[in-house]
């Protein structure tokens, strides 16, 4: 189980690193925009991402 967690963490790191590597200027602009968002809106985006991710994990774990 720890092995699966570390693989998932590594995959997240690869995905998170793609945009800054491929387009640092665009990444910087998007981070500046995100920093200026209202906390409630940012929290809402986080909740949607969390629920979608949890739903996808559930779906993938329940299919053979």
PDB file of N, CA, C and O in Angstrom, chain B, residues numbered from 101:
ATOM      1  N   UNK B 101       0.820  -1.195   0.000  1.00  0.00           N
ATOM      2  CA  UNK B 101       0.000   0.000   0.000  1.00  0.00           C
ATOM      3  C   UNK B 101       0.868   1.264   0.000  1.00  0.00           C
ATOM      4  O   UNK B 101       0.554   2.232  -0.692  1.00  0.00           O
ATOM      5  N   UNK B 102       1.943   1.254   0.765  1.00  0.00           N
ATOM      6  CA  UNK B 102       2.838   2.415   0.781  1.00  0.00           C
ATOM      7  C   UNK B 102       3.468   2.617  -0.588  1.00  0.00           C
ATOM      8  O   UNK B 102       3.716   3.747  -1.008  1.00  0.00           O
ATOM      9  N   UNK B 103       3.723   1.510  -1.280  1.00  0.00           N
ATOM     10  CA  UNK B 103       4.296   1.591  -2.617  1.00  0.00           C
ATOM     11  C   UNK B 103       3.341   2.286  -3.588  1.00  0.00           C
ATOM     12  O   UNK B 103       3.768   3.098  -4.408  1.00  0.00           O
ATOM     13  N   UNK B 104       2.053   1.967  -3.494  1.00  0.00           N
ATOM     14  CA  UNK B 104       1.051   2.614  -4.344  1.00  0.00           C
ATOM     15  C   UNK B 104       0.953   4.103  -4.032  1.00  0.00           C
ATOM     16  O   UNK B 104       0.831   4.928  -4.938  1.00  0.00           O
ATOM     17  N   UNK B 105       1.007   4.439  -2.750  1.00  0.00           N
ATOM     18  CA  UNK B 105       0.944   5.840  -2.354  1.00  0.00           C
ATOM     19  C   UNK B 105       2.127   6.617  -2.921  1.00  0.00           C
ATOM     20  O   UNK B 105       1.955   7.722  -3.437  1.00  0.00           O
ATOM     21  N   UNK B 106       3.314   6.052  -2.830  1.00  0.00           N
ATOM     22  CA  UNK B 106       4.504   6.739  -3.354  1.00  0.00           C
ATOM     23  C   UNK B 106       4.446   6.887  -4.869  1.00  0.00           C
ATOM     24  O   UNK B 106       4.878   7.904  -5.410  1.00  0.00           O
ATOM     25  N   UNK B 107       3.920   5.889  -5.552  1.00  0.00           N
ATOM     26  CA  UNK B 107       3.751   6.001  -7.010  1.00  0.00           C
ATOM     27  C   UNK B 107       2.750   7.091  -7.363  1.00  0.00           C
ATOM     28  O   UNK B 107       2.968   7.861  -8.298  1.00  0.00           O
ATOM     29  N   UNK B 108       1.656   7.156  -6.616  1.00  0.00           N
ATOM     30  CA  UNK B 108       0.652   8.200  -6.855  1.00  0.00           C
ATOM     31  C   UNK B 108       1.247   9.578  -6.592  1.00  0.00           C
ATOM     32  O   UNK B 108       1.011  10.513  -7.357  1.00  0.00           O
ATOM     33  N   UNK B 109       2.010   9.707  -5.524  1.00  0.00           N
ATOM     34  CA  UNK B 109       2.662  10.971  -5.206  1.00  0.00           C
ATOM     35  C   UNK B 109       3.649  11.373  -6.299  1.00  0.00           C
ATOM     36  O   UNK B 109       3.720  12.543  -6.678  1.00  0.00           O
ATOM     37  N   UNK B 110       4.401  10.412  -6.799  1.00  0.00           N
ATOM     38  CA  UNK B 110       5.343  10.691  -7.881  1.00  0.00           C
ATOM     39  C   UNK B 110       4.609  11.154  -9.138  1.00  0.00           C
ATOM     40  O   UNK B 110       5.066  12.072  -9.819  1.00  0.00           O
ATOM     41  N   UNK B 111       3.479  10.526  -9.447  1.00  0.00           N
ATOM     42  CA  UNK B 111       2.696  10.921 -10.616  1.00  0.00           C
ATOM     43  C   UNK B 111       2.154  12.333 -10.458  1.00  0.00           C
ATOM     44  O   UNK B 111       2.152  13.106 -11.417  1.00  0.00           O
ATOM     45  N   UNK B 112       1.693  12.679  -9.259  1.00  0.00           N
ATOM     46  CA  UNK B 112       1.218  14.033  -8.999  1.00  0.00           C
ATOM     47  C   UNK B 112       2.344  15.031  -9.223  1.00  0.00           C
ATOM     48  O   UNK B 112       2.129  16.089  -9.813  1.00  0.00           O
ATOM     49  N   UNK B 113       3.543  14.700  -8.756  1.00  0.00           N
ATOM     50  CA  UNK B 113       4.686  15.603  -8.925  1.00  0.00           C
ATOM     51  C   UNK B 113       5.037  15.793 -10.404  1.00  0.00           C
ATOM     52  O   UNK B 113       5.376  16.899 -10.825  1.00  0.00           O
ATOM     53  N   UNK B 114       4.956  14.727 -11.181  1.00  0.00           N
ATOM     54  CA  UNK B 114       5.223  14.831 -12.623  1.00  0.00           C
ATOM     55  C   UNK B 114       4.185  15.735 -13.276  1.00  0.00           C
ATOM     56  O   UNK B 114       4.537  16.624 -14.052  1.00  0.00           O
ATOM     57  N   UNK B 115       2.921  15.517 -12.971  1.00  0.00           N
ATOM     58  CA  UNK B 115       1.849  16.313 -13.570  1.00  0.00           C
ATOM     59  C   UNK B 115       1.961  17.775 -13.143  1.00  0.00           C
ATOM     60  O   UNK B 115       1.799  18.676 -13.966  1.00  0.00           O
ATOM     61  N   UNK B 116       2.238  18.013 -11.853  1.00  0.00           N
ATOM     62  CA  UNK B 116       2.368  19.382 -11.355  1.00  0.00           C
ATOM     63  C   UNK B 116       3.560  20.104 -11.983  1.00  0.00           C
ATOM     64  O   UNK B 116       3.536  21.327 -12.120  1.00  0.00           O
ATOM     65  N   UNK B 117       4.583  19.377 -12.360  1.00  0.00           N
ATOM     66  CA  UNK B 117       5.775  19.991 -12.936  1.00  0.00           C
ATOM     67  C   UNK B 117       5.684  20.264 -14.424  1.00  0.00           C
ATOM     68  O   UNK B 117       6.538  20.963 -14.969  1.00  0.00           O
ATOM     69  N   UNK B 118       4.679  19.735 -15.095  1.00  0.00           N
ATOM     70  CA  UNK B 118       4.584  19.900 -16.550  1.00  0.00           C
ATOM     71  C   UNK B 118       4.415  21.356 -16.982  1.00  0.00           C
ATOM     72  O   UNK B 118       5.156  21.835 -17.840  1.00  0.00           O
ATOM     73  N   UNK B 119       3.461  22.052 -16.406  1.00  0.00           N
ATOM     74  CA  UNK B 119       3.181  23.422 -16.841  1.00  0.00           C
ATOM     75  C   UNK B 119       4.348  24.377 -16.573  1.00  0.00           C
ATOM     76  O   UNK B 119       4.722  25.132 -17.471  1.00  0.00           O
ATOM     77  N   UNK B 120       4.939  24.374 -15.365  1.00  0.00           N
ATOM     78  CA  UNK B 120       6.085  25.276 -15.168  1.00  0.00           C
ATOM     79  C   UNK B 120       7.263  24.939 -16.079  1.00  0.00           C
ATOM     80  O   UNK B 120       8.015  25.831 -16.472  1.00  0.00           O
ATOM     81  N   UNK B 121       7.427  23.668 -16.417  1.00  0.00           N
ATOM     82  CA  UNK B 121       8.511  23.283 -17.302  1.00  0.00           C
ATOM     83  C   UNK B 121       8.245  23.709 -18.744  1.00  0.00           C
ATOM     84  O   UNK B 121       9.130  24.245 -19.412  1.00  0.00           O
ATOM     85  N   UNK B 122       7.019  23.468 -19.220  1.00  0.00           N
ATOM     86  CA  UNK B 122       6.696  23.740 -20.616  1.00  0.00           C
ATOM     87  C   UNK B 122       6.436  25.221 -20.895  1.00  0.00           C
ATOM     88  O   UNK B 122       6.784  25.724 -21.963  1.00  0.00           O
ATOM     89  N   UNK B 123       5.827  25.916 -19.940  1.00  0.00           N
ATOM     90  CA  UNK B 123       5.471  27.309 -20.167  1.00  0.00           C
ATOM     91  C   UNK B 123       5.570  28.099 -18.852  1.00  0.00           C
ATOM     92  O   UNK B 123       4.555  28.365 -18.209  1.00  0.00           O
ATOM     93  N   UNK B 124       6.781  28.467 -18.461  1.00  0.00           N
ATOM     94  CA  UNK B 124       6.935  29.148 -17.175  1.00  0.00           C
ATOM     95  C   UNK B 124       6.208  30.490 -17.097  1.00  0.00           C
ATOM     96  O   UNK B 124       5.696  30.850 -16.037  1.00  0.00           O
ATOM     97  N   UNK B 125       6.156  31.224 -18.191  1.00  0.00           N
ATOM     98  CA  UNK B 125       5.466  32.511 -18.191  1.00  0.00           C
ATOM     99  C   UNK B 125       3.978  32.362 -17.959  1.00  0.00           C
ATOM    100  O   UNK B 125       3.390  33.086 -17.155  1.00  0.00           O
ATOM    101  N   UNK B 126       3.383  31.439 -18.651  1.00  0.00           N
ATOM    102  CA  UNK B 126       1.954  31.195 -18.488  1.00  0.00           C
ATOM    103  C   UNK B 126       1.652  30.664 -17.088  1.00  0.00           C
ATOM    104  O   UNK B 126       0.637  31.018 -16.489  1.00  0.00           O
ATOM    105  N   UNK B 127       2.540  29.811 -16.572  1.00  0.00           N
ATOM    106  CA  UNK B 127       2.371  29.288 -15.217  1.00  0.00           C
ATOM    107  C   UNK B 127       2.407  30.433 -14.200  1.00  0.00           C
ATOM    108  O   UNK B 127       1.581  30.488 -13.289  1.00  0.00           O
ATOM    109  N   UNK B 128       3.367  31.341 -14.362  1.00  0.00           N
ATOM    110  CA  UNK B 128       3.479  32.477 -13.444  1.00  0.00           C
ATOM    111  C   UNK B 128       2.220  33.341 -13.478  1.00  0.00           C
ATOM    112  O   UNK B 128       1.721  33.765 -12.436  1.00  0.00           O
ATOM    113  N   UNK B 129       1.709  33.599 -14.687  1.00  0.00           N
ATOM    114  CA  UNK B 129       0.476  34.385 -14.820  1.00  0.00           C
ATOM    115  C   UNK B 129      -0.695  33.705 -14.129  1.00  0.00           C
ATOM    116  O   UNK B 129      -1.475  34.361 -13.437  1.00  0.00           O
ATOM    117  N   UNK B 130      -0.824  32.400 -14.310  1.00  0.00           N
ATOM    118  CA  UNK B 130      -1.946  31.693 -13.698  1.00  0.00           C
ATOM    119  C   UNK B 130      -1.820  31.673 -12.176  1.00  0.00           C
ATOM    120  O   UNK B 130      -2.830  31.742 -11.476  1.00  0.00           O
ATOM    121  N   UNK B 131      -0.601  31.582 -11.656  1.00  0.00           N
ATOM    122  CA  UNK B 131      -0.410  31.619 -10.202  1.00  0.00           C
ATOM    123  C   UNK B 131      -0.733  33.001  -9.640  1.00  0.00           C
ATOM    124  O   UNK B 131      -1.289  33.112  -8.547  1.00  0.00           O
ATOM    125  N   UNK B 132      -0.392  34.045 -10.374  1.00  0.00           N
ATOM    126  CA  UNK B 132      -0.732  35.396  -9.931  1.00  0.00           C
ATOM    127  C   UNK B 132      -2.241  35.597  -9.917  1.00  0.00           C
ATOM    128  O   UNK B 132      -2.786  36.218  -9.004  1.00  0.00           O
ATOM    129  N   UNK B 133      -2.913  35.064 -10.940  1.00  0.00           N
ATOM    130  CA  UNK B 133      -4.380  35.156 -10.965  1.00  0.00           C
ATOM    131  C   UNK B 133      -4.994  34.367  -9.814  1.00  0.00           C
ATOM    132  O   UNK B 133      -5.938  34.828  -9.171  1.00  0.00           O
ATOM    133  N   UNK B 134      -4.461  33.186  -9.558  1.00  0.00           N
ATOM    134  CA  UNK B 134      -4.990  32.362  -8.469  1.00  0.00           C
ATOM    135  C   UNK B 134      -4.779  33.044  -7.124  1.00  0.00           C
ATOM    136  O   UNK B 134      -5.628  32.946  -6.238  1.00  0.00           O
ATOM    137  N   UNK B 135      -3.642  33.740  -6.966  1.00  0.00           N
ATOM    138  CA  UNK B 135      -3.362  34.428  -5.706  1.00  0.00           C
ATOM    139  C   UNK B 135      -4.334  35.578  -5.462  1.00  0.00           C
ATOM    140  O   UNK B 135      -4.572  35.967  -4.318  1.00  0.00           O
ATOM    141  N   UNK B 136      -4.887  36.115  -6.533  1.00  0.00           N
ATOM    142  CA  UNK B 136      -5.803  37.248  -6.373  1.00  0.00           C
ATOM    143  C   UNK B 136      -7.271  36.816  -6.217  1.00  0.00           C
ATOM    144  O   UNK B 136      -8.139  37.665  -6.016  1.00  0.00           O
ATOM    145  N   UNK B 137      -7.554  35.523  -6.306  1.00  0.00           N
ATOM    146  CA  UNK B 137      -8.922  35.038  -6.151  1.00  0.00           C
ATOM    147  C   UNK B 137      -9.370  35.122  -4.699  1.00  0.00           C
ATOM    148  O   UNK B 137      -8.564  35.048  -3.772  1.00  0.00           O
ATOM    149  N   UNK B 138     -10.666  35.279  -4.531  1.00  0.00           N
ATOM    150  CA  UNK B 138     -11.266  35.268  -3.209  1.00  0.00           C
ATOM    151  C   UNK B 138     -11.085  33.881  -2.579  1.00  0.00           C
ATOM    152  O   UNK B 138     -11.114  32.869  -3.279  1.00  0.00           O
ATOM    153  N   UNK B 139     -10.900  33.843  -1.261  1.00  0.00           N
ATOM    154  CA  UNK B 139     -10.684  32.574  -0.567  1.00  0.00           C
ATOM    155  C   UNK B 139     -11.830  31.593  -0.786  1.00  0.00           C
ATOM    156  O   UNK B 139     -11.599  30.395  -0.953  1.00  0.00           O
ATOM    157  N   UNK B 140     -13.059  32.093  -0.785  1.00  0.00           N
ATOM    158  CA  UNK B 140     -14.211  31.198  -0.966  1.00  0.00           C
ATOM    159  C   UNK B 140     -14.200  30.557  -2.347  1.00  0.00           C
ATOM    160  O   UNK B 140     -14.499  29.370  -2.481  1.00  0.00           O
ATOM    161  N   UNK B 141     -13.859  31.325  -3.367  1.00  0.00           N
ATOM    162  CA  UNK B 141     -13.809  30.787  -4.723  1.00  0.00           C
ATOM    163  C   UNK B 141     -12.686  29.769  -4.855  1.00  0.00           C
ATOM    164  O   UNK B 141     -12.870  28.709  -5.453  1.00  0.00           O
ATOM    165  N   UNK B 142     -11.538  30.086  -4.305  1.00  0.00           N
ATOM    166  CA  UNK B 142     -10.401  29.171  -4.347  1.00  0.00           C
ATOM    167  C   UNK B 142     -10.719  27.877  -3.591  1.00  0.00           C
ATOM    168  O   UNK B 142     -10.366  26.787  -4.042  1.00  0.00           O
ATOM    169  N   UNK B 143     -11.382  28.002  -2.447  1.00  0.00           N
ATOM    170  CA  UNK B 143     -11.793  26.832  -1.674  1.00  0.00           C
ATOM    171  C   UNK B 143     -12.802  26.005  -2.476  1.00  0.00           C
ATOM    172  O   UNK B 143     -12.773  24.775  -2.419  1.00  0.00           O
ATOM    173  N   UNK B 144     -13.679  26.655  -3.211  1.00  0.00           N
ATOM    174  CA  UNK B 144     -14.646  25.940  -4.046  1.00  0.00           C
ATOM    175  C   UNK B 144     -13.967  25.149  -5.150  1.00  0.00           C
ATOM    176  O   UNK B 144     -14.337  24.006  -5.418  1.00  0.00           O
ATOM    177  N   UNK B 145     -12.971  25.754  -5.793  1.00  0.00           N
ATOM    178  CA  UNK B 145     -12.203  25.032  -6.815  1.00  0.00           C
ATOM    179  C   UNK B 145     -11.509  23.812  -6.202  1.00  0.00           C
ATOM    180  O   UNK B 145     -11.483  22.734  -6.796  1.00  0.00           O
ATOM    181  N   UNK B 146     -10.953  24.003  -5.011  1.00  0.00           N
ATOM    182  CA  UNK B 146     -10.293  22.890  -4.329  1.00  0.00           C
ATOM    183  C   UNK B 146     -11.263  21.775  -3.993  1.00  0.00           C
ATOM    184  O   UNK B 146     -10.937  20.598  -4.145  1.00  0.00           O
ATOM    185  N   UNK B 147     -12.457  22.138  -3.536  1.00  0.00           N
ATOM    186  CA  UNK B 147     -13.465  21.134  -3.200  1.00  0.00           C
ATOM    187  C   UNK B 147     -13.894  20.354  -4.434  1.00  0.00           C
ATOM    188  O   UNK B 147     -14.032  19.132  -4.377  1.00  0.00           O
ATOM    189  N   UNK B 148     -14.107  21.044  -5.543  1.00  0.00           N
ATOM    190  CA  UNK B 148     -14.504  20.365  -6.778  1.00  0.00           C
ATOM    191  C   UNK B 148     -13.410  19.402  -7.228  1.00  0.00           C
ATOM    192  O   UNK B 148     -13.703  18.272  -7.616  1.00  0.00           O
ATOM    193  N   UNK B 149     -12.148  19.841  -7.180  1.00  0.00           N
ATOM    194  CA  UNK B 149     -11.039  18.968  -7.570  1.00  0.00           C
ATOM    195  C   UNK B 149     -10.947  17.763  -6.642  1.00  0.00           C
ATOM    196  O   UNK B 149     -10.713  16.642  -7.094  1.00  0.00           O
ATOM    197  N   UNK B 150     -11.131  17.992  -5.348  1.00  0.00           N
ATOM    198  CA  UNK B 150     -11.079  16.913  -4.372  1.00  0.00           C
ATOM    199  C   UNK B 150     -12.178  15.895  -4.627  1.00  0.00           C
ATOM    200  O   UNK B 150     -11.923  14.691  -4.615  1.00  0.00           O
ATOM    201  N   UNK B 151     -13.405  16.367  -4.859  1.00  0.00           N
ATOM    202  CA  UNK B 151     -14.520  15.453  -5.092  1.00  0.00           C
ATOM    203  C   UNK B 151     -14.367  14.697  -6.408  1.00  0.00           C
ATOM    204  O   UNK B 151     -14.662  13.503  -6.477  1.00  0.00           O
ATOM    205  N   UNK B 152     -13.913  15.377  -7.438  1.00  0.00           N
ATOM    206  CA  UNK B 152     -13.690  14.688  -8.719  1.00  0.00           C
ATOM    207  C   UNK B 152     -12.598  13.629  -8.595  1.00  0.00           C
ATOM    208  O   UNK B 152     -12.739  12.525  -9.120  1.00  0.00           O
ATOM    209  N   UNK B 153     -11.530  13.960  -7.914  1.00  0.00           N
ATOM    210  CA  UNK B 153     -10.451  12.998  -7.709  1.00  0.00           C
ATOM    211  C   UNK B 153     -10.893  11.801  -6.894  1.00  0.00           C
ATOM    212  O   UNK B 153     -10.570  10.662  -7.231  1.00  0.00           O
ATOM    213  N   UNK B 154     -11.639  12.054  -5.814  1.00  0.00           N
ATOM    214  CA  UNK B 154     -12.133  10.956  -4.986  1.00  0.00           C
ATOM    215  C   UNK B 154     -13.113  10.086  -5.776  1.00  0.00           C
ATOM    216  O   UNK B 154     -13.097   8.861  -5.657  1.00  0.00           O
ATOM    217  N   UNK B 155     -13.960  10.718  -6.574  1.00  0.00           N
ATOM    218  CA  UNK B 155     -14.891   9.955  -7.408  1.00  0.00           C
ATOM    219  C   UNK B 155     -14.173   9.107  -8.435  1.00  0.00           C
ATOM    220  O   UNK B 155     -14.548   7.958  -8.670  1.00  0.00           O
ATOM    221  N   UNK B 156     -13.152   9.660  -9.045  1.00  0.00           N
ATOM    222  CA  UNK B 156     -12.380   8.900 -10.032  1.00  0.00           C
ATOM    223  C   UNK B 156     -11.661   7.731  -9.369  1.00  0.00           C
ATOM    224  O   UNK B 156     -11.639   6.629  -9.918  1.00  0.00           O
ATOM    225  N   UNK B 157     -11.073   7.957  -8.195  1.00  0.00           N
ATOM    226  CA  UNK B 157     -10.429   6.864  -7.467  1.00  0.00           C
ATOM    227  C   UNK B 157     -11.414   5.768  -7.113  1.00  0.00           C
ATOM    228  O   UNK B 157     -11.106   4.582  -7.236  1.00  0.00           O
ATOM    229  N   UNK B 158     -12.601   6.163  -6.671  1.00  0.00           N
ATOM    230  CA  UNK B 158     -13.626   5.183  -6.337  1.00  0.00           C
ATOM    231  C   UNK B 158     -14.040   4.368  -7.566  1.00  0.00           C
ATOM    232  O   UNK B 158     -14.178   3.147  -7.507  1.00  0.00           O
ATOM    233  N   UNK B 159     -14.232   5.077  -8.674  1.00  0.00           N
ATOM    234  CA  UNK B 159     -14.620   4.415  -9.918  1.00  0.00           C
ATOM    235  C   UNK B 159     -13.541   3.434 -10.361  1.00  0.00           C
ATOM    236  O   UNK B 159     -13.845   2.300 -10.734  1.00  0.00           O
ATOM    237  N   UNK B 160     -12.285   3.867 -10.322  1.00  0.00           N
ATOM    238  CA  UNK B 160     -11.185   3.004 -10.770  1.00  0.00           C
ATOM    239  C   UNK B 160     -10.977   1.812  -9.842  1.00  0.00           C
ATOM    240  O   UNK B 160     -10.597   0.735 -10.300  1.00  0.00           O
ATOM    241  N   UNK B 161     -11.219   1.989  -8.555  1.00  0.00           N
ATOM    242  CA  UNK B 161     -11.018   0.881  -7.624  1.00  0.00           C
ATOM    243  C   UNK B 161     -12.161  -0.123  -7.659  1.00  0.00           C
ATOM    244  O   UNK B 161     -11.984  -1.266  -7.237  1.00  0.00           O
ATOM    245  N   UNK B 162     -13.333   0.279  -8.152  1.00  0.00           N
ATOM    246  CA  UNK B 162     -14.478  -0.616  -8.177  1.00  0.00           C
ATOM    247  C   UNK B 162     -14.605  -1.374  -9.491  1.00  0.00           C
ATOM    248  O   UNK B 162     -15.419  -2.293  -9.586  1.00  0.00           O
ATOM    249  N   UNK B 163     -13.822  -1.014 -10.508  1.00  0.00           N
ATOM    250  CA  UNK B 163     -13.875  -1.740 -11.783  1.00  0.00           C
ATOM    251  C   UNK B 163     -12.752  -2.759 -11.807  1.00  0.00           C
ATOM    252  O   UNK B 163     -11.649  -2.495 -11.330  1.00  0.00           O
ATOM    253  N   UNK B 164     -13.043  -3.939 -12.370  1.00  0.00           N
ATOM    254  CA  UNK B 164     -12.016  -5.010 -12.400  1.00  0.00           C
ATOM    255  C   UNK B 164     -10.888  -4.730 -13.349  1.00  0.00           C
ATOM    256  O   UNK B 164      -9.968  -5.539 -13.470  1.00  0.00           O
TER     257      UNK B 164
END
